[in-house]
Amino acid sequence: MGLIAEFRLTSLDLPLTDAVAAVPEVTVYIERILVVDPDRPVVLCRVVDDSDGEFGTALADDPTVAEHIPLDESSGSTFYRIKLRNPPVPIYRKYVELGTTPLDGIVTVDGWWGRARFPGREALAEYRAFCVDRGASFQLERLTRESTADDPPFGLTQEQYDALIAARDAGYFAVPREASTEKIGERLGISGPSASERIRRGIDRLLENAL
């Protein structure tokens, strides 16, 4: 099962950095990445706040851009198809080597924000080292385990989920309360204090991820 990592990269050698620096008011929202050739990925992105249309000229001057085609213009934004050259920090080539799937990203004058699916912690650590070794700063902002249809919701462990379901079915959350933690423990085959701990931790995790 993979991990979803959200992280921030900063380096003058990252793709599109020159173009964004030339028009610092723009924000580039990367919607999809086509990696047919790992050294020349194609980025489908929407550029906003380019009121004067200067970003197209900046793309032509960016050494990491092989070609760019505006596909759609609407409401002050432009949708681009951008083919990248192999930059000094070839982040997409490393994605492919590690079996990582880029999900989306944002590029501003402050750097890259990315979200990607990594096969595991080892791949994430290798990707971070790869970027740092090439002079980029890497800041992990959020890391979550990818859920499957069989996983409990809201990041609950299976034990926490089972305890909350048992507590609900027994009337533990009713007013007035209809069951004790000892009764919940009997249903789960554990002690009353253990049931109480699972319920408490489950509620805490539920609130943390739902609010």
Phi, psi and chi 1 to 4 in degrees:
 res  aa     phi    psi   chi1   chi2   chi3   chi4
   1 MET       -  136.6 -176.2  177.7  -61.8      -
   2 GLY   -87.0  175.1      -      -      -      -
   3 LEU  -118.2  139.6  -62.3  173.0      -      -
   4 ILE   -99.6  116.0  -55.7  -62.7      -      -
   5 ALA  -110.5  134.8      -      -      -      -
   6 GLU  -113.3  128.4  -60.9  175.8   15.3      -
   7 PHE  -150.0  163.5   52.8   90.6      -      -
   8 ARG  -119.9  131.4 -174.0  173.6  -63.9  -82.9
   9 LEU  -116.1  139.4  -74.9  171.8      -      -
  10 THR  -135.0  122.7  -54.5      -      -      -
  11 SER  -169.9  143.4  170.9      -      -      -
  12 LEU   -71.9  -12.2  -64.1  177.2      -      -
  13 ASP   -98.4    5.4  -66.9  -32.0      -      -
  14 LEU   -74.7  155.0  -71.4  168.2      -      -
  15 PRO   -58.8  143.3  -21.0   30.9      -      -
  16 LEU    70.3    1.7  -56.7  177.7      -      -
  17 THR   -62.8  -43.0  -61.4      -      -      -
  18 ASP   -64.2  -42.0  -76.9    7.3      -      -
  19 ALA   -64.3  -43.4      -      -      -      -
  20 VAL   -69.1  -36.9  173.1      -      -      -
  21 ALA   -64.3  -31.6      -      -      -      -
  22 ALA   -73.1  -27.2      -      -      -      -
  23 VAL  -129.7   73.9 -167.2      -      -      -
  24 PRO   -65.4  -15.2   21.7  -32.2      -      -
  25 GLU   -79.5  -11.1   62.1  -89.4   19.0      -
  26 VAL   -80.9  157.7  -55.9      -      -      -
  27 THR  -128.1  130.0  -59.4      -      -      -
  28 VAL  -105.6  117.1  179.2      -      -      -
  29 TYR  -101.1  111.0  -66.1   92.6      -      -
  30 ILE   -83.9  119.7  -63.7  175.0      -      -
  31 GLU  -100.1  -28.1  -61.6 -174.3    4.7      -
  32 ARG  -160.5  148.1 -169.7  176.7  178.9 -171.3
  33 ILE  -127.6  125.6  -58.7  170.0      -      -
  34 LEU  -104.4  115.6  -50.5  175.9      -      -
  35 VAL  -112.7   71.4 -168.4      -      -      -
  36 VAL   -74.9  -45.8  177.4      -      -      -
  37 ASP  -113.6  114.3 -179.9  -10.1      -      -
  38 PRO   -57.3  -27.4  -24.4   34.3      -      -
  39 ASP   -84.6  -12.6  -70.1  -26.4      -      -
  40 ARG  -140.0   65.3  -70.9  174.0  171.2   78.9
  41 PRO   -67.5  156.2   26.2  -34.9      -      -
  42 VAL  -107.7  125.8  174.3      -      -      -
  43 VAL  -105.4  126.6  175.1      -      -      -
  44 LEU  -102.6  117.4  -56.9  179.5      -      -
  45 CYS  -145.6  157.6   59.5      -      -      -
  46 ARG  -113.0  130.7 -175.6  163.2  -64.5  -79.2
  47 VAL  -109.0  125.1  178.5      -      -      -
  48 VAL  -117.4  161.1  -60.2      -      -      -
  49 ASP    66.1   31.0  -64.0  -32.3      -      -
  50 ASP  -108.1   64.9 -177.3   26.5      -      -
  51 SER   -64.2  -30.5   56.9      -      -      -
  52 ASP   -95.4    0.9  -63.3  -32.7      -      -
  53 GLY    68.9   25.3      -      -      -      -
  54 GLU   -79.2  -18.3  -62.3  176.7   -4.5      -
  55 PHE   -67.0  -34.0 -168.3   67.8      -      -
  56 GLY   -60.0  -40.9      -      -      -      -
  57 THR   -66.4  -40.2  -59.1      -      -      -
  58 ALA   -64.4  -35.6      -      -      -      -
  59 LEU   -63.7  -38.1  -74.8  172.7      -      -
  60 ALA   -63.7  -27.4      -      -      -      -
  61 ASP   -95.3   -5.3  -64.1  -28.6      -      -
  62 ASP   -80.7  122.5 -169.7  -46.7      -      -
  63 PRO   -67.5  -14.7   23.1  -32.5      -      -
  64 THR   -89.9   -1.2   65.5      -      -      -
  65 VAL  -106.0  120.7  175.4      -      -      -
  66 ALA   -83.6  -41.2      -      -      -      -
  67 GLU  -160.2  155.3   62.4 -179.2   35.2      -
  68 HIS  -143.4  139.4   64.7  -77.0      -      -
  69 ILE  -132.1  118.4  -57.2  172.3      -      -
  70 PRO   -73.1  126.3   24.2  -29.5      -      -
  71 LEU  -102.3  -28.4  -58.9  178.1      -      -
  72 ASP  -159.1  139.9  175.4   62.8      -      -
  73 GLU  -128.1  127.7  -64.3 -176.8   21.6      -
  74 SER  -161.9  138.0   60.7      -      -      -
  75 SER    51.4   44.7  -57.7      -      -      -
  76 GLY    77.5   11.7      -      -      -      -
  77 SER  -129.9  157.2   67.4      -      -      -
  78 THR  -129.7  132.9  -56.1      -      -      -
  79 PHE   -94.9  124.4 -168.5   75.6      -      -
  80 TYR  -117.0  149.6  -80.0   96.8      -      -
  81 ARG  -110.2  113.3 -178.1 -176.2 -171.3  -85.8
  82 ILE  -119.0  123.3  -58.4  173.6      -      -
  83 LYS   -96.8  123.4 -174.3  175.0 -176.0  179.8
  84 LEU   -93.2  147.1  -62.1  174.3      -      -
  85 ARG   -86.9  164.0  -69.6 -169.0  178.5   95.1
  86 ASN   -66.1  108.4 -171.5   14.9      -      -
  87 PRO   -83.9  171.0   32.2  -33.6      -      -
  88 PRO   -59.4  -28.5  -25.2   34.7      -      -
  89 VAL  -114.4   86.8 -175.8      -      -      -
  90 PRO   -78.0   75.2   29.4  -33.0      -      -
  91 ILE   -65.0  -32.1   52.7  178.8      -      -
  92 TYR   -76.9  -33.6  -67.1  115.3      -      -
  93 ARG   -61.5  -39.1 -174.1  174.7   66.7 -162.2
  94 LYS   -68.8  -36.2 -165.0   62.0  178.5  177.0
  95 TYR   -51.8  -48.9  -84.2  149.5      -      -
  96 VAL   -65.2  -43.1  174.2      -      -      -
  97 GLU   -60.9  -36.4  -68.9  176.6    4.0      -
  98 LEU   -89.3   -4.4  -66.5  173.4      -      -
  99 GLY    72.4   29.1      -      -      -      -
 100 THR   -93.9  144.8  -63.1      -      -      -
 101 THR  -110.6  112.7  -56.8      -      -      -
 102 PRO   -69.6  133.9   23.5  -30.4      -      -
 103 LEU  -101.5  -52.2  -59.8  174.8      -      -
 104 ASP  -164.4  174.8   49.8   33.1      -      -
 105 GLY  -165.7  166.5      -      -      -      -
 106 ILE  -135.8  134.5  -59.5  173.0      -      -
 107 VAL  -120.2  125.4 -171.4      -      -      -
 108 THR  -133.2 -179.8   70.7      -      -      -
 109 VAL   -64.3  -17.8   70.2      -      -      -
 110 ASP   -86.2   -5.7  -64.4  -39.8      -      -
 111 GLY   128.2 -164.6      -      -      -      -
 112 TRP  -101.8  136.2  -83.6   69.7      -      -
 113 TRP  -113.5  128.9  174.6   88.1      -      -
 114 GLY  -130.7  157.4      -      -      -      -
 115 ARG  -135.5  127.7 -170.5  167.7   67.9   95.8
 116 ALA  -147.3  156.8      -      -      -      -
 117 ARG   -99.7  116.3  179.7 -174.8  -64.1  110.1
 118 PHE  -102.8  146.1  -72.8   84.2      -      -
 119 PRO   -62.6  -28.1  -20.9   31.7      -      -
 120 GLY  -178.4 -177.2      -      -      -      -
 121 ARG   -66.5  -33.2  -69.5 -177.5  179.7  -87.9
 122 GLU   -63.2  -42.0  -65.1   80.0    5.6      -
 123 ALA   -65.5  -39.8      -      -      -      -
 124 LEU   -63.6  -43.2  175.2   59.6      -      -
 125 ALA   -63.7  -39.6      -      -      -      -
 126 GLU   -66.9  -38.9 -176.1  175.1  -17.3      -
 127 TYR   -64.9  -43.0 -174.5   76.6      -      -
 128 ARG   -60.8  -46.5  178.0 -172.7 -178.9  -80.8
 129 ALA   -62.5  -38.8      -      -      -      -
 130 PHE   -59.0  -45.4  171.8   84.7      -      -
 131 CYS   -68.8  -45.3  -66.3      -      -      -
 132 VAL   -65.6  -38.5  171.2      -      -      -
 133 ASP   -62.6  -21.5  -72.2  -13.0      -      -
 134 ARG  -102.0   17.3  -76.1  155.0 -179.3   78.0
 135 GLY    89.1    6.2      -      -      -      -
 136 ALA   -92.1  145.6      -      -      -      -
 137 SER   -87.4  141.6   66.4      -      -      -
 138 PHE  -128.5  120.3 -178.0  101.3      -      -
 139 GLN  -123.8  113.0  179.8 -179.1   -9.2      -
 140 LEU   -77.5  124.3 -178.6   63.9      -      -
 141 GLU  -102.7  -30.6  -64.5 -170.2  -18.3      -
 142 ARG  -159.7  139.9 -177.1  177.7  173.9   85.8
 143 LEU  -137.3  121.8 -176.5   63.4      -      -
 144 THR  -131.1  149.2   56.0      -      -      -
 145 ARG   -79.2  134.3 -175.2  169.1   61.4   91.0
 146 GLU   -68.3  130.2 -173.1  176.4   23.2      -
 147 SER   -85.4  152.6  -62.7      -      -      -
 148 THR  -118.1  171.3   68.3      -      -      -
 149 ALA   -62.6  -23.3      -      -      -      -
 150 ASP   -89.9   -8.9  -64.3  -30.1      -      -
 151 ASP   -77.2  147.8  -75.2  -24.2      -      -
 152 PRO   -62.2  150.5  -21.2   32.8      -      -
 153 PRO   -76.3  166.0   28.8  -34.8      -      -
 154 PHE    60.3   26.9  -62.0  107.4      -      -
 155 GLY    73.1   12.5      -      -      -      -
 156 LEU   -71.1  146.6  -64.5  168.5      -      -
 157 THR   -74.9  164.8   67.0      -      -      -
 158 GLN   -63.4  -36.9 -170.4   63.9   52.8      -
 159 GLU   -65.9  -41.9  -68.9   79.1    8.8      -
 160 GLN   -65.3  -41.4  -68.3  165.6   -5.5      -
 161 TYR   -62.7  -46.5  179.1   78.8      -      -
 162 ASP   -62.9  -38.9  -69.3  -17.7      -      -
 163 ALA   -66.3  -41.8      -      -      -      -
 164 LEU   -67.0  -39.9  -70.4  174.7      -      -
 165 ILE   -65.0  -43.8  -67.6  -62.2      -      -
 166 ALA   -63.5  -40.2      -      -      -      -
 167 ALA   -65.2  -41.9      -      -      -      -
 168 ARG   -63.6  -46.9 -177.6 -160.5   63.2 -173.8
 169 ASP   -64.9  -30.2  -68.0  -13.4      -      -
 170 ALA   -85.5   -7.8      -      -      -      -
 171 GLY    88.7   20.4      -      -      -      -
 172 TYR   -63.0  -32.4  179.2   80.4      -      -
 173 PHE   -93.6    3.0  -60.9  113.8      -      -
 174 ALA   -72.7  160.3      -      -      -      -
 175 VAL  -122.7  112.3  179.9      -      -      -
 176 PRO   -72.8  161.1   29.5  -36.3      -      -
 177 ARG   -62.6  135.2 -178.0  168.0  -69.7  169.7
 178 GLU  -105.9   -4.3  -61.7  174.6   -2.5      -
 179 ALA  -148.4  148.8      -      -      -      -
 180 SER   -96.6  167.8   64.6      -      -      -
 181 THR   -66.2  -26.8   53.1      -      -      -
 182 GLU   -64.5  -40.3  -75.5   72.4   17.9      -
 183 LYS   -66.7  -39.8 -176.3  175.6 -179.9  179.6
 184 ILE   -62.8  -42.4  -53.4  -55.5      -      -
 185 GLY   -59.7  -39.1      -      -      -      -
 186 GLU   -61.5  -40.9  -70.3  177.3    5.8      -
 187 ARG   -63.7  -35.2  -71.6 -169.5  172.2 -152.1
 188 LEU   -92.9   -9.4  -62.4  171.6      -      -
 189 GLY    76.9   29.7      -      -      -      -
 190 ILE  -132.9  175.3   58.4  177.3      -      -
 191 SER   -75.7  162.9   67.8      -      -      -
 192 GLY   -60.2  -47.0      -      -      -      -
 193 PRO   -60.8  -37.0  -28.0   36.6      -      -
 194 SER   -66.2  -40.1  -65.5      -      -      -
 195 ALA   -62.5  -42.7      -      -      -      -
 196 SER   -60.5  -41.7  176.5      -      -      -
 197 GLU   -65.5  -42.4  179.9   70.2    6.3      -
 198 ARG   -64.9  -40.3  -70.3 -173.3 -172.9 -177.9
 199 ILE   -64.4  -45.8  -67.6  169.8      -      -
 200 ARG   -61.8  -46.9 -174.5 -171.7   65.2   78.8
 201 ARG   -67.2  -35.7  -70.1 -175.0  178.6  -85.5
 202 GLY   -64.6  -43.5      -      -      -      -
 203 ILE   -63.3  -42.4  -67.9  173.3      -      -
 204 ASP   -61.2  -45.4 -175.8   65.5      -      -
 205 ARG   -66.4  -38.6 -179.8   66.7   62.5   86.0
 206 LEU   -61.6  -46.3 -177.2   65.3      -      -
 207 LEU   -66.9  -39.0  -67.4  173.6      -      -
 208 GLU   -61.7  -40.8  178.0 -176.6   -7.7      -
 209 ASN   -94.2  -11.7  -69.2  -37.8      -      -
 210 ALA  -101.7  -20.3      -      -      -      -
 211 LEU  -107.4      -  -61.4  179.8      -      -
